[in-house]
Amino acid sequence: MTDADRTGAAARRPHMSHWGMFEAEVADGDVVAAHPFVGDADPSPVLGNIAGSVRNKARITGPAVRRGWLENGPGPSSGRGCDEFVSVGWEELTELLANELRRVVERHGNSAIYGGSYGWASAGRFHHAQSQVHRFLNTLGGYTRSAHSYSLGATGVVMPRVVGTHWKMFARSTSWKIISEHTDLLVCFGGVPLKNTGVNHGGTSDHPTRGALDALRQRGGSIVSFSPLHDDLHGAGERHAPVPGTDVAIMLALGYVLATEGLHDSSFLDSHCVGYDRFEEYLLGRSDGVPKSPEWAEQISGIGAAELVALARRMAAGRTMVTVTWSLQRVRYGEQAPWMGVTLAAMLGQIGLPGGGFGHGYGSMNEPGLAPVPYPLPTLPQGINPVRDFIPVSAVSDMLLNPGAPFDYDGRRLTYPDIRMVYWAGGNPFHHHQDIGRLRRALARPDTIVVHDPYWTPMARHADVVVPSTTSLERADISCTRNDPLLVAMHAAVEPYADSRDDYDTFAAVAAKLGVGEKFTEGRSSQQWLEHLYGQWRGHVLADGARVPSFDEFWNRGHVRMRTEEDLILFGDFRTDPVNNPLSTPSGRIEIFSADIDGFGYEDCAGHPRWYEPEEWLSGARAQQFPLHLIANQPRTRLHSQLDHGATSQGSKIRGREPLRIHPDDAAGRALEDGDVARVFNDRGACLAGVVIDDSVRRGVVQLSTGAWYDPLDASDPDSLCVHGNPNVLTPDVGTSSLARGCTGQHVLVEIERYDGDLPQIRAFDPPTIIRRSAAGPVRSN
Ligand code: PGD
């Protein structure tokens, strides 16, 4: 990389974000436009958030330390989130961090550092914040880690036990090409929400979903969607709007019709699955006295029994694919929806056939349906973590509040470690975690919280030591994902903003202070790492007999194209020869009944898929008090909480608040009008949101996406009203089940009323008060 690369002297160079490849147009030290890659069939509107993001007022301009921590030293504090900060220099910050890491390790051991540090950060293989922080903490002897993700907490644990994998279900899923050419009937639980396909972890050069669905329909195929939100399916299709959270009951009823009408594929169930007989006992009601008939499902879901019977018959009559979105497992008992989806597809006997079988995550992210590349990715080695302690990722508040307490996870009884230091880089728990009031009480417990982020996110405001990171636009990197044909040269568009630094350089400096600098860097600068990682990757491609340019040539050209597996069919090889291509389950087959899960004896996750009545649903007792079902789904105007201050995200706000969609009848009953601000509340918390009246939302349901930056009216009160519309002040912090303890942020019951008080100002994007030291004494700024 030359200096010109870093300064952006050559404007409109290629770059990558999680929501698409683009060329950055630069003026006055900022990116003023992100022009989508010409090869992208359907660029994401989220690109609109990039312009102006480098010099945004929410940027952290330099290292800062919470005043209470600086003055009193490490220790639990309820001042987090409301204290002012003191601006420090890099040398002082490096010294403070090194000393505190040394203290914690020497006094409490490495397991006292929580480095789970969940979050999407930015695209780019080298500067990936999670990889950097994990490598750094491993260099120091390890840390308590987190397992799985907020996206797929339940799937990540249950599906390996059912089909031997969870990642293959999206990274090696049946391709859109095969679906559009072969599927007669696509039955989508959760729809195929196009808004989510804008995004892909690590980036994407193309967005083919819209085109694939159109092609399927043009060929004569049909789409049936089950979702309380009409627009979870784009274009023509048959839409059913069930009571939220009842998809498993619907799938059971479809299975019941197949079983009772002899439409199920007994030979596939015999040759490729185990445990169908045991499941059928439950399905037909022999084991519990409750047949899971269409009439039974109608009572639960509101979908007519006759419609379910007709659909089951159609499903058995042609090439049918059953898909389940990831959102369906981000609820209490979330393990059941993907498990039952596979079971239904297994009953149809089409798993492994072109256009048939099962899919998980179509419309949840861009990756499912994209053809994979056959090479390993360029990857920064993270080293070895000798610490055995870990938590399921969404148990972070449980862990901080209950040191030493036992908990169940995936058949094991584990213990929460006693955490003294929380180290976060590239994530925002105030976006991703549930029950923010409880999270704030949890974050008051450790001695020290360190956060690396380019922006003053709510998590940065709750830190003791704040490390200003560059954004990806300010540094060079390589982007590449498992399912994209392009390896992309991410050119730095502009200089690092103010006094920010690449996370790598921060970690390298602290590691050097602690005497392990060489171990962390291996003697390489960022640029040398890029060339090294490219060189390793290039070796794999050359070994495959393909042509691949030198690093310099690649860098100048902007990308390299790789071959992809366009005709992939999930579990195709297993179907053809289940003996020689067994699944990685104990039986080598699809486990409709899992003896292992059954053996765990969990009350909330039995040995086969089944219907559990959730606590947060419209037919439960809680709905008497909180009669609206809120769906806290992914936003259409940004990725998670990233760049909430950007133009596309801000363009959707109503009087500065996150939009909440409500059915006209529910709005009328509450005297709400379009453009009003409403207070959304339950017994966990409350937030303000802007009202959008929309009959594409089912009656009794409201929709408020995640990602509005938490903005408490009273920063000193953990249970304060959020004036901006963050639904995680309302959502429950309970796991999916004892099996996976996945996050359950998608569903929550609430009540809503018009907010007629003076509208509080949105302060989420204003930096906190920062004291700058000068010879004349402290100077406050905000
Ligand atoms: P982001 O907003 O992407 O959210 O949660 P996640 O924490 O990933 O946060 C990424 C942060 O990284 C941002 O603050 C950004 O500024 C910072 N960042 C970007 N680049 C860099 C960098 O180079 N260095 C550093 N240090 N920082 C950087 C997402 C999570 O939320 C997910 S994946 C899901 S699927 C969940 N979904 C739901 C849901 O459906 N419903 C609810 N209620 N809650 C959810 N939370 C989960």
Boltz pocket constraint, residues with backbone or C-beta under 6 A from the ligand:
constraints:
  - pocket:
      binder: B
      contacts: [[A, 118], [A, 119], [A, 120], [A, 121], [A, 122], [A, 127], [A, 129], [A, 149], [A, 150], [A, 151], [A, 152], [A, 330], [A, 424], [A, 425], [A, 426], [A, 427], [A, 428], [A, 429], [A, 431], [A, 432], [A, 433], [A, 452], [A, 453], [A, 454], [A, 455], [A, 457], [A, 467], [A, 469], [A, 470], [A, 471], [A, 472], [A, 503], [A, 632], [A, 633], [A, 634], [A, 639], [A, 640], [A, 641], [A, 642], [A, 706], [A, 727], [A, 728], [A, 731], [A, 745], [A, 746]]
      max_distance: 6.0
